[in-house]
């Protein structure tokens, strides 16, 4: 009798656990509630679905409602009703969509929906060993854009699970409500740099204080190009080299090119309503001492590299946007056609 009662108790406990898991999954995979972010995956091997799940969890723990869906189950009407959507799209073979995308593409072509009320972003997975890299992700991006949807950020390409590109995507999740305090899925492989100088660029400006940050590499400096990104660890450099760094990195556009002999950034000091400085900007503009070690990694950003010399270049920016624009101007050859339009309060 005791074994029977114990067995019944065990079965009851398993049923309760199963019901809890089912309800949690059902909440995610049900039709989107008002205000929920649709997180949609088109997966062939499971990588896209795993990244979509991680993206959904990042939004959920930050307080956003989420509906996690396979692209196979998504209808054009669902997208038209949604306010925000994230797409994680794999490409298979020589540029083909995953198997579960065929039904969606057929439904989309028939419906020709108006998606003018949709904000979206695309994470495209691929392999540069194939000729048509991330082809389906780009095709999906064009499809959404042509239907009137508004991209919140540029498409992010991921080559064979590149950790830097995934950190870029994780940064983009903040535009949909993810907390900036969430740890990196995979920490950058940092190099050691020295804070060589810090200069206030806009005294008496109506905007917040903006600083020129100068860094020199403690070892052999890596190569980079105008348009690339500095991933900075916003704390004690020794912590950055631990197996699990405590703090998430912060992204900054590079303001210099390697020929200048140092790495430059332009950073505005952010303060919240209570006067506390931002994690990254406070570290670079206030807390780090001149001569201190800074842990930094350079992430290639090929979609924003300087165009060929024969292409005329118009650069438009404001505030700290001057950082990457300056790097592009420095990368251009003498005699090229360039026009900079810039403003600062």
Buried (B, 14 or more C-beta within 10 A) or exposed (E): EEEEEEEEEEEEEEEEEEEEEEEEEEBBBEEBEEEBBBBBBBBBEEBBBEBBBBBBBBBBEBEBBBBBBBBBEBBBEBBBBBBBBBBBBBBBEEBBBBEBBEBBBEBBEEBEBEBEBBBBBBBBBBBEEBEBBBBBBBBBBEBBBEBEBEBBBBBBBBBEEBBBBBBBBBBBBBEBBBBEEBEBBEBBEBBBBBBBBBEEBBEEBEEBBBBBBBBBBEEEBEEBBBBBBBBBBBBBBEEBBEEEBEBBBBBBBBBBBBEEEBBBBBBBBBEEEEEEBBBBBBBBBEBBEEEEBBBBBBBBBEEBEBEEEEEEBEBEBEBBBBBBBBBBBBBBEEEBEEEBEEEBE
